[in-house]
Amino acid sequence: MIFYLKGSVGYQISAVGTWCENSRGEMVGSADTYFRHIMTGQRCESVWVCLSGWSKSDEKTTEQWETLCQRIEEYGNLEETICTEESIGV
């Protein structure tokens, strides 16, 4: 799924949720959720780690990425959203 910054859809962070289901299609156990690094695509346990190793001299760009991370971090029902939505603006 994709989180994007409302008003600036070019700022996007991917999140992944995987889980096991029983024969009735019900989730068994807890979901494994994580984010993808914005440059490398590597697994990140925290949304802030998605920016690790990345820098931009443009202050506005940096502010937009930080705003997106902050809004994702504050978003309610994050695990459920990652497992059920395709994209969401924050």
RAMOVEN-V737929 format. One record per residue. RES is the residue in one letter. SS is DSSP state (a for helix, b for strand, c for the rest). PSI is psi in radians with two decimals (999 if undefined). BURIAL is + if it has 24 or more other C-alpha atoms within 12 Angstrom, else -. Layout:
RES & SS & PSI & BURIAL
RES & SS & PSI & BURIAL
This chain:
M & c & 2.81 & +
I & b & 2.27 & +
F & b & 2.30 & +
Y & b & 2.71 & +
L & b & 2.10 & +
K & c & 2.32 & -
G & c & -0.25 & -
S & b & 1.22 & -
V & b & -0.14 & -
G & b & -0.26 & -
Y & b & 1.86 & +
Q & b & 2.49 & +
I & b & 2.26 & +
S & b & 2.48 & +
A & b & 2.60 & +
V & b & 2.44 & +
G & b & 2.25 & +
T & b & 2.59 & -
W & b & 2.93 & -
C & b & 2.56 & -
E & b & 2.63 & -
N & c & -3.07 & -
S & c & -0.30 & -
R & c & 0.03 & -
G & c & 0.22 & -
E & c & 2.47 & -
M & b & 2.32 & -
V & b & 2.21 & -
G & b & -2.85 & -
S & b & 2.73 & -
A & b & 2.60 & -
D & b & 1.90 & -
T & b & 2.51 & +
Y & b & 3.01 & +
F & b & 2.87 & +
R & b & 2.33 & +
H & c & 2.42 & +
I & c & -0.37 & +
M & c & -0.73 & -
T & c & -0.36 & -
G & c & 0.05 & -
Q & c & 2.72 & -
R & b & 2.33 & +
C & b & 2.23 & +
E & c & -0.41 & -
S & c & 2.55 & +
V & a & -0.55 & +
W & a & -0.50 & +
V & a & -0.38 & +
C & a & -0.38 & +
L & a & -0.07 & +
S & c & 2.29 & -
G & c & -0.01 & -
W & c & 2.42 & -
S & c & 2.63 & -
K & c & 2.29 & -
S & c & -0.30 & -
D & c & 1.99 & -
E & a & -0.66 & -
K & a & -0.74 & -
T & a & -0.81 & -
T & a & -0.75 & -
E & a & -0.69 & -
Q & a & -0.80 & +
W & a & -0.74 & +
E & a & -0.65 & +
T & a & -0.77 & +
L & a & -0.83 & +
C & a & -0.75 & +
Q & a & -0.78 & -
R & a & -0.65 & +
I & a & -0.80 & +
E & a & -0.62 & -
E & a & -0.11 & -
Y & c & 2.35 & -
G & c & 2.68 & -
N & c & 0.81 & -
L & a & -0.81 & +
E & a & -0.80 & +
E & a & -0.73 & -
T & a & -0.78 & +
I & a & -0.64 & +
C & a & -0.31 & +
T & a & -0.32 & -
E & c & 2.74 & -
E & c & -0.69 & -
S & b & 2.70 & -
I & b & 2.37 & +
G & b & 2.36 & +
V & c & 999 & +
